[in-house]
Amino acid sequence: MINLLRMDLYRFTRNKIMYLLLLLFCAFQIFGIYMMKQYAQPVGGRPLLSSLTESEFIQLVISQPPSWMLIYIAVFTIYFYMSEWNSGFHKNYISMRQARIHSVFSKMAILALFVAMLFLILLIADGIGRRLFMGQTDLGDLGMLITLLASQFLLHWAFSLLVLCISMMTKNLLISLSAGFVLALNVIGMVLGALENQFTGTHLTQYLLINTLVRVKDLGSTADLIHTFGVAVAAILILSYLAVRYKIREDLN
């Protein structure tokens, strides 16, 4: 496990695509804040965006389709997994059952690290962009911000595991990217939600991973917190199990 994690960390730290994605995300996040400022509508003589706390602003950004964070996560996840698969390195350990399991956990740890770095870049870019274009910005309640970041980290990590499962099962770059973009756009969630409202009137689709991720949450509501963390943890456990089971049964080739 340690050796596989070291090798994945080595590939991660020397992955030019990873640094490029983080740089592009930071640049486009700052540019997006500039554009949001240009078209912001004042409310009561005060610009709406500048009155938001950091946690409110992050929720606003994440809830707007398409979710650019999900697109960056999908691209990195697919590239990181497929680069190992295409190089044939997996054949060095795939004959060993424990090594297969450890390889999945190693990929999960790397994806968690990338998602954490993405959120760190988000905070840095927001701090730069909002200070440059909106003047003073309110960080808001620190406890609320930490709760939001923790919940969104788990949800985005779960999304990366979903894309990882798709990449493992398809082993096809084009199919995986297409699925990643469809999921990031939440096409499936919106279609299922519309059908649900039209024919059943239930609200089960609110518990889908992407629907939970993009929904603006009341961080002071216990029910909302249980919903958010419950969906995130359940998705991580289920997707981890599926990834490990598939890797164990994967054919040698």
C-alpha positions as a printed NumPy array, in Angstrom:
array([[  0.   ,   0.   ,   0.   ],
       [  2.757,   2.427,   0.993],
       [  4.776,   1.71 ,  -2.147],
       [  1.751,   2.154,  -4.411],
       [  0.861,   5.407,  -2.644],
       [  4.434,   6.638,  -3.038],
       [  4.359,   5.87 ,  -6.759],
       [  1.028,   7.621,  -7.195],
       [  2.304,  10.608,  -5.205],
       [  5.385,  10.68 ,  -7.415],
       [  3.195,  10.742, -10.513],
       [  0.939,  13.341,  -8.897],
       [  3.7  ,  15.796,  -7.994],
       [  5.214,  15.519, -11.469],
       [  1.897,  15.708, -13.282],
       [  1.985,  18.82 , -15.472],
       [ -1.71 ,  18.52 , -16.234],
       [ -2.5  ,  18.858, -12.524],
       [ -0.585,  22.135, -12.213],
       [ -2.121,  23.417, -15.426],
       [ -5.647,  22.634, -14.214],
       [ -5.05 ,  24.395, -10.896],
       [ -3.598,  27.437, -12.652],
       [ -6.484,  27.618, -15.11 ],
       [ -9.011,  27.186, -12.319],
       [ -7.477,  30.036, -10.333],
       [ -7.327,  32.334, -13.377],
       [-10.887,  31.626, -14.51 ],
       [-12.225,  31.936, -10.958],
       [-10.746,  35.439, -10.659],
       [-11.992,  36.315, -14.152],
       [-15.438,  34.969, -13.24 ],
       [-15.548,  37.237, -10.185],
       [-14.653,  40.188, -12.412],
       [-17.484,  39.332, -14.826],
       [-19.938,  38.793, -11.969],
       [-19.02 ,  42.229, -10.639],
       [-19.55 ,  43.812, -14.066],
       [-23.094,  42.478, -14.333],
       [-24.065,  42.593, -10.651],
       [-27.42 ,  44.206,  -9.925],
       [-27.465,  46.545,  -6.888],
       [-29.928,  45.805,  -4.118],
       [-30.931,  48.766,  -2.005],
       [-28.025,  50.784,  -3.355],
       [-25.489,  48.109,  -2.346],
       [-24.024,  45.578,  -4.76 ],
       [-25.429,  42.134,  -3.961],
       [-22.206,  40.164,  -4.421],
       [-20.1  ,  42.331,  -2.155],
       [-22.619,  41.824,   0.647],
       [-22.203,  38.061,   0.606],
       [-20.048,  36.233,   3.128],
       [-17.442,  33.798,   1.814],
       [-19.598,  30.75 ,   2.525],
       [-22.571,  32.346,   0.74 ],
       [-20.38 ,  33.298,  -2.212],
       [-18.937,  29.781,  -2.513],
       [-22.441,  28.3  ,  -2.497],
       [-23.474,  30.752,  -5.2  ],
       [-20.522,  29.765,  -7.389],
       [-20.951,  26.021,  -6.903],
       [-24.714,  26.076,  -7.494],
       [-24.436,  27.713, -10.93 ],
       [-24.381,  25.17 , -13.787],
       [-22.11 ,  24.028, -15.195],
       [-20.048,  23.326, -12.095],
       [-16.53 ,  24.155, -13.246],
       [-15.016,  22.47 , -10.209],
       [-16.637,  19.203, -11.241],
       [-15.273,  19.549, -14.768],
       [-11.721,  20.069, -13.494],
       [-12.102,  17.121, -11.121],
       [-13.435,  14.9  , -13.909],
       [-10.597,  15.81 , -16.287],
       [ -7.898,  15.183, -13.681],
       [ -9.44 ,  11.925, -12.444],
       [ -9.73 ,  10.484, -15.933],
       [ -6.269,  11.62 , -17.011],
       [ -4.594,  10.342, -13.838],
       [ -6.182,   6.895, -14.06 ],
       [ -5.946,   6.455, -17.825],
       [ -2.285,   7.521, -17.928],
       [ -1.399,   4.578, -15.678],
       [ -3.654,   2.187, -17.567],
       [ -2.362,   3.174, -21.002],
       [  1.259,   2.894, -19.876],
       [  0.641,  -0.706, -18.805],
       [  2.113,  -0.138, -15.338],
       [ -0.92 ,  -1.806, -13.743],
       [  0.301,  -5.163, -15.065],
       [  3.119,  -5.082, -12.491],
       [  0.694,  -5.562,  -9.604],
       [ -2.667,  -6.579, -11.033],
       [ -1.975, -10.307, -10.481],
       [ -1.939,  -9.692,  -6.702],
       [ -5.362,  -9.339,  -5.055],
       [ -4.197,  -7.118,  -2.177],
       [ -2.258,  -4.891,  -4.555],
       [ -5.409,  -4.328,  -6.599],
       [ -7.288,  -3.228,  -3.492],
       [ -4.425,  -1.003,  -2.367],
       [ -4.202,   0.586,  -5.818],
       [ -7.828,   1.741,  -5.505],
       [ -7.263,   3.221,  -2.043],
       [ -4.118,   4.92 ,  -3.323],
       [ -6.065,   6.549,  -6.177],
       [ -8.742,   7.623,  -3.704],
       [ -6.118,   9.322,  -1.518],
       [ -4.647,  11.156,  -4.527],
       [ -8.105,  12.331,  -5.594],
       [ -8.81 ,  13.584,  -2.072],
       [ -5.54 ,  15.53 ,  -2.205],
       [ -6.424,  17.083,  -5.569],
       [ -9.917,  18.079,  -4.385],
       [ -8.418,  19.639,  -1.24 ],
       [ -5.943,  21.613,  -3.374],
       [ -8.792,  22.741,  -5.62 ],
       [-10.699,  24.14 ,  -2.632],
       [ -7.547,  25.849,  -1.376],
       [ -7.141,  27.5  ,  -4.788],
       [-10.834,  28.463,  -4.655],
       [-10.332,  30.294,  -1.359],
       [ -7.168,  32.023,  -2.604],
       [ -8.781,  33.055,  -5.901],
       [-11.901,  34.303,  -4.114],
       [ -9.773,  36.329,  -1.71 ],
       [ -7.828,  37.924,  -4.562],
       [-10.771,  38.459,  -6.892],
       [-13.247,  39.79 ,  -4.362],
       [-10.694,  42.159,  -2.847],
       [ -9.632,  43.463,  -6.254],
       [-13.089,  43.906,  -7.741],
       [-15.457,  44.163,  -4.769],
       [-13.44 ,  45.93 ,  -2.114],
       [-13.77 ,  44.652,   1.425],
       [-15.148,  41.116,   1.685],
       [-16.754,  39.47 ,   4.682],
       [-15.381,  36.064,   5.649],
       [-18.48 ,  35.459,   7.738],
       [-18.853,  32.982,  10.543],
       [-15.758,  30.765,  10.587],
       [-17.707,  27.762,  11.856],
       [-20.184,  28.044,   8.985],
       [-17.347,  28.321,   6.471],
       [-15.552,  25.253,   7.828],
       [-18.8  ,  23.276,   7.809],
       [-19.464,  24.28 ,   4.206],
       [-15.929,  23.417,   3.077],
       [-16.032,  20.046,   4.859],
       [-19.382,  19.085,   3.335],
       [-18.458,  20.268,  -0.145],
       [-15.081,  18.541,   0.055],
       [-16.781,  15.221,   0.811],
       [-19.348,  15.726,  -1.968],
       [-16.707,  16.656,  -4.553],
       [-14.493,  13.765,  -3.452],
       [-17.463,  11.443,  -3.896],
       [-17.924,  12.848,  -7.403],
       [-14.27 ,  12.105,  -8.198],
       [-14.829,   8.507,  -7.051],
       [-17.862,   8.27 ,  -9.338],
       [-15.747,   9.382, -12.288],
       [-12.988,   6.979, -11.203],
       [-15.456,   4.088, -11.282],
       [-16.585,   5.079, -14.769],
       [-12.962,   5.29 , -15.963],
       [-12.132,   1.899, -14.468],
       [-15.131,   0.21 , -16.064],
       [-14.967,   1.808, -19.515],
       [-11.18 ,   2.173, -19.896],
       [-12.01 ,   4.647, -22.626],
       [-10.929,   8.279, -22.513],
       [-13.697,   9.648, -24.751],
       [-16.523,   7.799, -23.003],
       [-15.221,   8.765, -19.562],
       [-14.857,  12.439, -20.506],
       [-18.329,  12.508, -22.039],
       [-19.832,  10.946, -18.912],
       [-17.881,  13.364, -16.721],
       [-19.19 ,  16.413, -18.593],
       [-22.778,  15.104, -18.546],
       [-22.537,  14.575, -14.785],
       [-20.919,  17.988, -14.233],
       [-23.771,  19.624, -16.153],
       [-26.208,  17.65 , -13.954],
       [-28.204,  16.645, -17.016],
       [-29.313,  13.374, -15.444],
       [-30.341,  15.022, -12.18 ],
       [-32.371,  17.708, -13.912],
       [-34.121,  15.21 , -16.216],
       [-34.951,  12.843, -13.362],
       [-36.109,  15.776, -11.23 ],
       [-38.425,  17.016, -13.97 ],
       [-39.875,  13.528, -14.516],
       [-40.309,  13.083, -10.777],
       [-42.222,  16.354, -10.423],
       [-44.311,  15.578, -13.489],
       [-45.401,  12.04 , -12.648],
       [-44.841,  11.278,  -8.966],
       [-44.615,  14.53 ,  -7.011],
       [-41.966,  13.018,  -4.739],
       [-38.594,  14.575,  -3.919],
       [-36.264,  11.579,  -3.97 ],
       [-33.957,  13.139,  -6.571],
       [-32.831,  15.711,  -4.024],
       [-30.755,  12.897,  -2.519],
       [-28.784,  12.328,  -5.715],
       [-25.116,  13.212,  -5.355],
       [-24.949,  16.047,  -7.91 ],
       [-28.308,  17.502,  -6.866],
       [-27.106,  17.591,  -3.262],
       [-23.794,  19.117,  -4.319],
       [-25.266,  22.064,  -6.257],
       [-28.155,  22.77 ,  -3.874],
       [-27.798,  25.928,  -1.77 ],
       [-27.801,  24.754,   1.824],
       [-28.932,  26.253,   5.101],
       [-25.827,  25.625,   7.199],
       [-27.763,  26.42 ,  10.338],
       [-30.291,  23.669,   9.685],
       [-29.635,  20.283,  11.286],
       [-31.783,  18.557,   8.655],
       [-29.754,  20.115,   5.835],
       [-26.477,  19.091,   7.46 ],
       [-27.675,  15.507,   7.973],
       [-28.851,  15.398,   4.361],
       [-25.577,  16.77 ,   2.991],
       [-23.136,  14.737,   5.068],
       [-25.336,  11.644,   4.839],
       [-25.389,  11.7  ,   1.031],
       [-21.65 ,  12.418,   0.873],
       [-20.608,   9.631,   3.246],
       [-23.03 ,   7.119,   1.699],
       [-21.771,   7.926,  -1.811],
       [-18.115,   7.598,  -0.754],
       [-18.713,   4.22 ,   0.917],
       [-20.799,   2.81 ,  -1.948],
       [-18.461,   4.023,  -4.709],
       [-15.378,   2.825,  -2.816],
       [-16.938,  -0.618,  -2.461],
       [-17.865,  -0.747,  -6.145],
       [-14.393,   0.355,  -7.225],
       [-12.668,  -2.261,  -5.056],
       [-15.036,  -5.059,  -6.115],
       [-14.569,  -4.228,  -9.771],
       [-10.774,  -4.02 ,  -9.447],
       [-10.651,  -7.418,  -7.741],
       [-12.663,  -9.042, -10.542],
       [-10.994,  -7.145, -13.359],
       [ -9.648,  -9.336, -16.141],
       [ -5.926,  -9.498, -16.731],
       [ -4.962,  -7.919, -20.05 ]])
